[in-house]
């Protein structure tokens, strides 16, 4: 049996910045070659010496051939320095004790003891005294390199500084800094650096790269940038690995220009880039809204042969979610699975946000179910995101199921937004009892209703024609000290289009309290039958100029609907004309040589009926003026249905056109389109004119 009296080189982490402790050992020992062996065997009792590599960075370890500058160094590699020893020899045990393997194992035990001892000089000294009096610089480096306690490491460094003759004291500081990095203790790392400077020890590249990576691991990119920019003042030139790390740090610190500049240089000089750097670059482009840039970074990474990580995929999925590109999120997720990656919680969260933002209800529901199958818990924010989406797409039953599961989960408690979404869902579905029960549950949980909840309740009571409850809810809003916003007033206005004429006065008073200008216009419409149309247009025009652009169409639609309900077609026409003049409505009509069309998709039912009335009158005037109609006439109502109802504008218009005996028929190949020919339309319009029937 042979005993290997030397140890193969060891590496304690996979880093790219390596330094060689061989400089601590006399050079004549490093290049000793084992003598030719002639029996009887004569064993040299001195321990064999080998080169130890201790890493100080995070990147993959450089190979020995890249580190060594001496072609003869391979002769000192202990992996090839074997001496056969007779196991029966009385000296075998002593020879093993003299090997550095034995020494190294004892140094590891000491490092572990130092990690768990109290951070007191006496306790540290008590452990290190077991090393005896013959301590070499390599022993100190090995002990510190294998420690992970930033409290005791500086005391260990101090002990060795007093007792060991050091040729390169910066090395011991570097391995001590590495202990701070392991524990993400940037404060202690910075104090060690200050101590180095006070003692006149010049830091090297490894010193800075260790502190920079420590700041990076502590999620302090600004600190990483600060230390990187100190390097030139100490005569240190960053290498390509440090530069690559700084792309990530500058990006996270918000200095996008510097990050992108370094990346351009990296491509030119072919630096080694890692997946984390690309993750940051994707995030940079995503934050700036350059979503094509995100995809380009992903493709460049693959072209460079860098394997994506789950973090890269998650960052990319998140960017596609913000871009409202759920189809690309699907493709990226499929690519991730095909490459054998297991989705993380962050993957599912990014997918859920992407599908929810795009209102892909079915896809969001599938992601949720897959998460539950894998035992992954959602946060309150993700639950709220999902429920908000279901409120928008009308997934009432699914929302009720998820709300119940949320309350049954051990780590999630509904908050005010959760209850708000559920009340919105029940309100849009006209489920008054469920909405009220959820409100009571919300109050029992200690949450007061906000303006969104009260807006939803008003909508719910309006659908149920419970006008008194609408007024009661409005009064409650005022009691809570909440100022009605434009959306709330729009909801009140919408309820007015659904209730009987005799109850309009109750809500007119509420609207006047909430928005005096809106209340004034409403009162003019419902009470002043003889008022001139120009006055209505003037007052309504001032109202539209004062409110937000996002609610102008909703207000105009509701006012026109109110006029239609009150059989005030002329005023409805005046309001529609005002809406066209102010470009609240655009592209309602289109004309080509072969077809004239009326586009009603963005209009409410009342506004659509008003637009039809005006269009038919325009067609009649065209014939009266002796002009011909085009070969084809079309009405586009769109084919969508309301998310909480089976009704759609197309269905209502089909019935209305039949009542008018209009020759428009639904096109079999164009859903939502009603078409007729020149001849049929002309015949119908002339018959109406001869009978004295106005378009309606």
N, C-alpha and C positions, 0 to 999 in steps of 0.2 A: 504494500500500500504506500502511495506517495503522499507526502504532505506538501501543500503549496505554502511556502513560507512568506509569500508576498501577497498583497491584495491588489485586485484590479482597480483601476481608477473609479472613484465614486462620484456620483452627481446627485445633488439634493433637490434640484428642481430643473425644469426645462426652461432655461433662459438662454438668451443669446449673448449677453455680455458676460464673458468668463474671464477669470484671471487665474494665473497659475501660481500655486504656492511653492512651486519648485524654486522660485527665487529665494526662498527662505533657507534652502538647503545648499550646502557647499556644492559648487558646480562639479567638482571632481567626483562627488558621490553620484551625481545624476547620470553620469556617463559611464559608470562602471559596467563592464560586461561580465557575465558569469564566466569563471575560468573553466578551462577544459577539465573534465572530471576523469581522474584515473583512480582506480581502486588501489589501496583502501581509501574510502571516501574521507576527505578532510573537510569538515564543515566550518565555515567562518561564523563564529558566534555573534557577530555584529548583525543587527537587524537590517533587512533590506529596505531601501528607500525607494519610494515611487512618487510620481507626480500626482498631486491631488487637484482636482478642478472644483472650484466652488462658484456657484452661479449667483449672479446679482440682478438678473432681469427676468422678464416674464415670457420672452419669446422662445421658440424652439432652440434647443441647445446646438451650438456649432460643433461640428465633428472635430475629432482630435487632429485630423490632418489639416483642418483650417486654422487651428490654434497654434500648432507647433511650427516654429520657424527653423528648427534644427533637424536636419535629415537624419541625424544619428539618434534622435530622441527615442525612436522605436526600440532601441536596444535597452533603454531603461524602463520600458513598459513592463510592469510587473506581471501583466497577463502572459508574458512569454518567459518570465524568469522563474523557472521551476527547478527545485532541487529535490531529488528523491532522498527520503530519509527512512531508514529502517525503523518501522514502528516499534520494534522490540528493543530498540536502543534506549539506554537509560537517559540519554540526553534529549530524546524527542520532545518530552514535556517542556523542558527548558527552552528549546528552540521555538516551540509554538508560542511561549510567553514572550519571547523576544521579537516576534513578528509584529508588524504594524497593524495587522488584522486584530490582534489582541488589544493593542493600544487604542485603536480606533473604536472598538466596541466599548472599552471603558470610558472613552471620551463621550460617546453617545449617552451612556448612563449618567454621567456627570451633568450633561446638558439637560436631561430630563429632571434630574434632582434640582438643578438651579431654577427650572421653570416653576416648580411647585413650592420652593422655599420662600420664606418671608423676605421682602426687599430690604434687608439689613446687611450692612457690610460684614458684620461678624458671622452671620449665617452663611453668606456667600463665601467668605474666606474659609469657613469650616469645611465646606464641600470641596473647594478647589485645592485645599492643602493635601488632599489624598493623591494629587498628581505627583507629589514629591518635589524635589528641588530641581530636577532636570526637565524644565518646561521649555519647549521650543515655540517659535512663532506659529508654526503650523498647528500645534496643539490648540493654541488660543483661537485661531481662525476656525478650526473644526468645531470647537465647543460653541462659540458664538453663532456660527452658521446653522447649528442644529437647535438653537434655542427659539422660543416663541413667546417669551414673557418680556414685554418692553419695560417693566418695572425693575427687573433684576439684571437685564442685559447691560445697562450702563455701569452697574456696580461690578459686573464681571470684567468689562472693558477696563475699568479703573484698576482692578486687581492685577490684570496682566500687564498693564502699562507700568506698574511699579516693579514687577518681578521679572519681566522678560525684556531682553535686549531686542528692540524692534528695528528692523531695517526699513520697513515700509508701513508706518503707522496708519496711513490712510486706508490700508486694506482692512485693518481691524475696525476702523470706523465704518467702513462700507458694509461689512457683515453685520455690525450692530444696527446700522440703518435698515438693513434688510429685515431684522427682527421687528422693527417698528412698522415696516411695510406689511409684514405678515399679519400684524394686529390692527392695521389701518389706524395707526397712531401718528398722525402728521405732526402734532405739537411736539412730541418727543423727538421726532426726526429733525425738526427745525432747531430744537435746543442742542442736539448733538452737532449739527452743522455749525452753530454759533461757537460751540466749544472748540471745534476744529480750528476755526479762524482765530480765536483767541490764543490758541497754542501755536499758531503759525504753521499749521499743517495745511498744505495746499490740496483742495479737493480736485478730483479727477472726473472724467466723464461718467464713471460708474457711480460716483457720489450723486451727481445730478440726476442721472437716469433713474436711480433708486428712489430719490425724493419725488421726482416727477411721477413715477409710476405709483408711488404711495398716494400722492394727491389725486391721481386718477382713480385709484381704487376707493378712495374716500368720497368720490363723487364731488370733488372740488376742482373743476376744470380751470377756474380762474387762478387758483394756486399753482396748478401745473404750468400754466402760461407764465406766471410770475417767475417760477424757478427756471424755466426754459430760457427766458429772456435775460437771466443773470449769468448764463454760461459764458458768453464772450468776455465779460469783465474779469473772469478768472482764467482766461486763456484756454477755455475748453471749447472744442468744436463738436457739435452733435453729429452722431452718425446717422445712417439712413433709418435705422430702427427707431431711434429717438424722434427723428423727424416724422416718421409715420405715426407714432403715438401722438404727436402734437397736432396732426390733422384732426384726430378725434377730440383732443382737448380744446383746440381753438374753436371747433364747431360747437362743442357743448358750452363753451364760455360766451358764445354769441358773436365771436369775431369770424363771421362767415367768409369775408374776403380773404383773410389770412389762411383759413382752412382750405378754401378752394385754390388759392395760390400755391400752397404746399402740395396739394394733390396734383396740380399741373406739373409741378417740379418732380413729383414722385413718378409720374408717367414718363417724363423725359429721361430721368436718371435711373429709372427702373429700380426704385426702392422696393424693399419687401413690405407689402401691405397685408394687413390681416382683416378678417371678416368684421371685427369690431369697428375698424376705421370706416369700412363701407357702410356699416349700419348707421354710423353718425352722418356720413355724406347723404345717405338716403333721407335721413331725418331733416338735414339742412334743406334739401330740395323740397321736401314735403312741407316744411314750415313756411317756406317762401312761396308755396303754391305752384312750384314747377314740378308737376307730377310726372311729366314725361322724363324729366331729369332723374327722378327716382328710378324709373324703369331702366334708363340708360346706365345708371350706376350698377344696377343688378346685372345687366348684360355684360358690362365691362368686368365686373368681378368674376363672372363665369368664364369670360374670355381669357382672363389672367390665370385661370386654373385654381382660383381660391374657392374652396368649398363653402357654400353658405352655411350659416348656423341658424338655429331656431330664432335667435334674436334678430337676425337679418330678415327672415321671413316675417316675423311679427311686425317689425318696423315698416316693411313694405306693405303689409296688409293694412296697417293703420293709415298709411299715406293714401292708399287706394280708397279707404273708407272716407277720409276727408275730401277726396276728389270726387266722391259720389260715383265711383266706378266699380260697382259690385261685381260685374262680370269679370273684370280683371282680378279682383280679389279671389273669385272662384278659381281662375286659372292658376294663380300663384299658389293657392292652397293645394290644388291638384298636383302641381309640380313638387311641392314640399312632400306630399305623401309618396309620390313616385320615387323620390330620392331616399326614401326610407326613414324620414324624420318622424318622430312622434310629436304630435301637436301638444303644446303646453297650455296652461291656463291662459297665458297671454295671447296665444294663437286664437283660442276660442273667443276671448274677449274682443280682440280686434275684428274678427269675423262678425261677431254679434253687433258691434258698433257700425261696421260697414253696411251690413244688410239693413239694420234699423234706420240708419240715416237715409238710405235710398228707398225706405218703405218696402223692402222685400220681405213681406210678412212671413211667407212660407219658409224661406231660407233661414230667417232669424229663428223661427220656431224649431226648425231641424237642428240648428246649432245648439239651441237650449236643451233639446232632448238628448243630444249626444253628450253634452256636458253632464247632465243628470245621470245618464247611463254609466259614465266613467267616475261618478262620485265627486265631480268637481262642483264646488259651491259658488254661487254667484254673489257678488257684492250688492248692496242696496242700489248703487248707481246703475249697475247692469240690469237689475230687475226693473228699475224705473225707466231705463232706456227701452227695454222690451215692451213694457206696458204702455209707454207713450206711443210707440209704433203701432201697437194693437189698437189704441184709441184712434189713431189716424186712418188705419185701414179697415176698421170695423170688425176685428176679431174678438167679439164679445165673449163667447164661450171659452176660447183659449185663454183670454185674459183672466177670467174668473178662476180657471184651473191653476194658472201660474200664481195668482194672488194667494190662493189657498196654500199652495206648496211653499210660497215664500213665508207665510205665517207659521207653517209647520217646521221650517228649517231651524236649526239650532243657532245659527250665527247671523241671521238677518231679521231685522224688525222693520216693518213698514214706516216710512217717514211721511211728512206732509205731501211730498211730491207723489208718493205711491198712492195715497188716498185721493189726491187730486186727479190722477190718471184714471183711477177706477170710477170716480164720480163722473168724469167726462164720458167714459165708455157707457155707463148706465144712462146718462142724460141723453146722449146722442141716440141711444136705442129706445128712448122713451120709457125706460124702466124707472118710474118714479119711486116705487117702494124700495128698490135696491139702492138707488142713489141716496135716499134718506137714511137707510140703514147704515150705509158706508159713512155718511156724514156723522151720524151718531157715534159710530166706532172711532172715527177720527177725533171727535171731541173727547171721547173716553180715553184716548191715548195721549191726551194733553195738547193736541194741535188745534189752533184756531183756523177756520177757513180763510183762505186768501182770496184775492180778486178772481183768480182763475177758477177756483171752486165755485164761487158765487155766480160767476158768469155761466158756468156749466149748469148750475141749478136753475137759473133763469131760463136757459134754453130748454131744459127738461120740463119745467112747469108750463112753458109756452106751448110745447108739443102736446101737452095734456089739456090745454085750454084752461089752466088753473091760474087765471089772471090775478086773483087775490094773493096767491102764493108768490107770484112774481113781485108784486108790490111789497109783500112782507120781506122777501129776500133783499130787495133794494133798500128797504129801511134798515135791515140788518147790516148791510154794507156801510151805511152812513154811521150807524151806532159803533161799528168797529173802527171808525176813523179812517176808512179807506176811501181814497179819491177815485171816482169812476174814471176809467181810461177810455180811449176811443173804441177798443174792442168791446168793452162792456156796454157802451152806448149803442154800438152796432147790434149787439145781441138784443137789447131792449127794442131797437127799431125792427129787427127781424121778427120778434114776437108780435109786434103790432100788425104784421102782415098775416098773422095766423088766427087772430081772435075776432069775435063778432064786433060789428061797428059800434054797438052800444057800450062796449067796454073800452073803447079807444081812449076816452078821456082819462081813465085811471093811469094809463101808461104815459100819456102826453105830459101829465104833471111830473112823473118821474124823470122823463127825458129833459124837461125844462130845468129841473134841479141839477141834473148831471151835466148838461151842455145847453146853455141858453140859446145859442144860435141854431142848433139842431132842433130844439124844442119850438123855436119861432117858426122855422120852415115847416115842421110837421103841423103846427096849428093853422098855418096859412092854407095847407093842403086840405085839411079835413073840415075846416070851419068857414073858410072864406070862398064860397063858390063863385062869387062875382068878381073876384080880384083878377086883374089883367095878367096875362101870361108873362109879360116882360118883367113884372114885379117878382113873380115866382122865380124866373130865371136869374134875376139879379140877386135875390136873397140866397138862392141855392148856390149860385156861383161864388158868393162870398164865403159860404160855408165850406165848399170844396177847396177853396184856396187856403183855408185855415187848418184843415185836417191833414193828416199824414197821407202820403201817396198810396201806402199799402192798404188803406181802408176806404179810399174814395170810390172804388168800383162797388164795394159791398154796400156803402151808404146809398149810392145812386140806384143800384138794383132794388134795394128795399123801398126807397121812396117811389120808384116806378111801380113796384108790386103793390104798394099801398094805394096808389092811384087806380090801378086796374081793379083792385078789390072794391073800390068806391065808385067804379064805373066812370072814372074821370080820364077817359082816353086822351082827350086833348092835352091835359096837363102831363100825362105820361109821355106824350109825343114831345112836348116842350122840354121835359127833363132829359129824354133820350137825345134830343138835338143838342142840349147843353153838354151832355156827356161826350158826344162826338166832337163838339167844338173844343172842349178842354182836353181832348184825347184820352178821356177816361176809357172810352171804347175805341178800338182801332180795328181796321180791316173787317168791318161788318159786311161790306159789300165788295164784290170784285167783278170785273167785266173783262172778257176777252171777245174776239170777233165771233167765236162759236158758242160761248156760254156766259150767262149772267148768273151770279150766285149770291146767296144770302147766308152769312156765316153766323151761327147763333151759339156756338159751343161755350163761350165765356159769359153768356148772359143768363140772368135768372129767368124763370118762366114768364113773369110779367114783362120784363124787358124784351124777351124774345117775341112775345105776342105783339108788343108795341112795334118792334122792328119789322115784323111781318106786315103789320097794318100799313106802315109807312112805305114799305117796298112795293106792296100791291098797288098802292096809290100812285107810286112812281111809274109802275108798269102801265097803269091805266092812262096816265098823262102822256106816256110815250106813244101809245096808240092814238090818243086824241090829237097829238101833234103830227099824225100821219107817218110816223116812223115805224119801222118793223122791229120786232123782237128777234134776238139771236136764235139759232136752231135749237138750243137747249137752255132750259132754266133749271136751277138746282137750289135746294135748301139743305144746308149742312148743319145738323143738330148735334153731331158727335154721337158716339155709340156707347159712351160710358153710362153706368148707373151709379146712383148715390150709394156710398159705402154702407150706409145704414138702411137702405131701402131698395126695393126691386124696381122702383120707378126711375125713369130717365127722361131727359127732354125729348128723345126720339119717340118714346111711347106716348107721351102727352100730345106731341105734335101730330102724330098719326091720327089720333082721335079728333083733334081740332080740325085738321085738313078735311077729314071726312064730313064733319059738321058743315064746313064751308062748301062742300061739294067741289073742292079744288082738285084739278086733275093731276095732282102730284102723287107719285107712287114710290115706295121705298125701292131703291136700286138693289138688285140681288147681288151684285158684285162690289158694291161700295156701302159698307155698313154705316148707318147714320145719315145717308144721303137720300133726299126725296127729289125725283127728277120728273120733268115733263117736257113736251115738245112745244115748239113755236105755235103750231096749229092748235093744239089743245088749249094752251094758255090763252091765246088770242080769243078763241071761241068762248071760253069761260069768262074772261074779263068783259067782253062785249055783252054777254048775256046779263051779267051783274049790272053793267051800266044801263042797259035798257030797262032793267027792273028797278033801277034806282037804289041798289043795295051798295052800301059803302063797305069797303074792306074792313074786316074786324078780326 
